[in-house]
Amino acid sequence: MDFEKICESRFSVRAFKSDPVEEEKVEKLLKFVRLAPTAKNGQPYEIYVANTSAALEKVKKASPNTFGAPLVFVLCRDENKKWANRYSGENQILQDMGIIATTLLYGAVNLGLGAIYVCNVDPDVLKKELGLPANLVVSSIVPVGYIAESCEPSKMHGSRREIKEFIHSVE
């Protein structure tokens, strides 16, 4: 599938089939993440893969928003690998985490899967459930799987600003 089609067809999936995601597809998604850009190539992420019923139950304790997905990626940022912008002093790690999540979202569509970005997660509960070390902070989860037949994009999905509304020329 070409990138334009991927962008046009991607939506936040809120109903998944129970069919497991093949290991080859899980590995391919992780390969996509490995190739994703991060600031200074710092790769400040750790990803936990939940694809067993026991693991998925741990994730559900921290967020009810897994939508029946048979696979959930738990995206964690490594606070030991963050860096600050030398001009603004701002920590840039959240931008890197956004790139990683977006890569998973588009990668899922490329592989015939659906996904949803979920930041409505209790990071402390998930940190405890997964036994994460002190330097890792849960940023978000990305449930992934085959899209249920009944699933449709939300009514807000098609609501997009016109390009002329957000583009500004530099003079």
Secondary structure by P-SEA (a helix, b strand, c coil): ccaaaaaaacccccccccccccaaaaaaaaaaaaacccccccccbbbbbbccaaaaaaaaaaccccccccbbbbbbbccccccccccccccaaaaaaaaaaaaaaaaaaaacbbbbbbcccaaaaaaaaaccccccccccccccccccccccccccccccccccccccccc
